[in-house]
């Protein structure tokens, strides 16, 4: 397991030889050491038996174990402008959950079990307590996903970032047996499409949401909104749901053809990626009611429905495509795992001249 101290690519000794200190240039080695002390216990909580080595190495070590024909899956992502809300509210202990979710739920689409994650945190100035808050969320996300937080890097960027600014990214690695790989080639006409409820905006569309709610409407983050049942800031910072273990449980007990992680591009845009040529995923808006935050954004910003659909998840965070005979069993498994789910639609053969591989029909009950 490895966690690196803040650096900007030049050593403290190099700076000292010119008559100034690294700290005078804006990088504090001491603050970095303190940050590592604070979040080391958090990282140990998010571990797995396969992790090898102790804290402080240059590379994290993970024993792959015994597989027949393992395929490694890897994905990198960030959190986007949701970070602006976290900074404005000075609340940093959940943004790491979003980070983990965006990475591991991409892996599970192909059936891969998330094994470990490594993060990268860039800050204008290291405040050990703030870095520890961020890492606490990352560790919690790893626990929820069943993967290890294998290490990471904290980089201090004085003169490039404002002191209060930070950005986060991560890479997750998983594994799937070659003969269990999920994907479009498994999808058949007549398959059932099951939607899994999102916890809200997740980590997509925040540039539009912030523009509508904060910039144009001027709504305060700390203002209670009756229709949301909490403050706007609390709603916007609701952590992204992590579906990885739920999806793996489903794939273990049902004939799952593929999953679809609904992120930027919306439901139809992402479903296009997992449906083979010659077939169409037909999904029905009337089968679910989007959370209130989406109605609020649409009403306040007068955002067209088509724009909402291609920007936000609209209440569907993950999709499973399953064999028709496993429809009821899949819904029961998800219900037992406390995942709200429903039949979203079905896969059919494309009509002559039909080019779209995923379509939404009908109207949302909310509107």
PyMOL commands that set and color helices and strands:
alter all, ss='L'
color gray80, all
select helices_A, chain A and resi 12-16+29-45+82-89+95-110+128-145+178-180+184-186+206-216+232-236+244-253+266-274+285-287+292-301+305-311+324-336
alter helices_A, ss='H'
color red, helices_A
select strands_A, chain A and resi 2-4+51-52+61-62+70-78+113-123+148-156+166-177+192-197+224-225+230-231+256-261+279-284+316-322+341-349+358-361
alter strands_A, ss='S'
color yellow, strands_A
deselect
rebuild
show_as cartoon
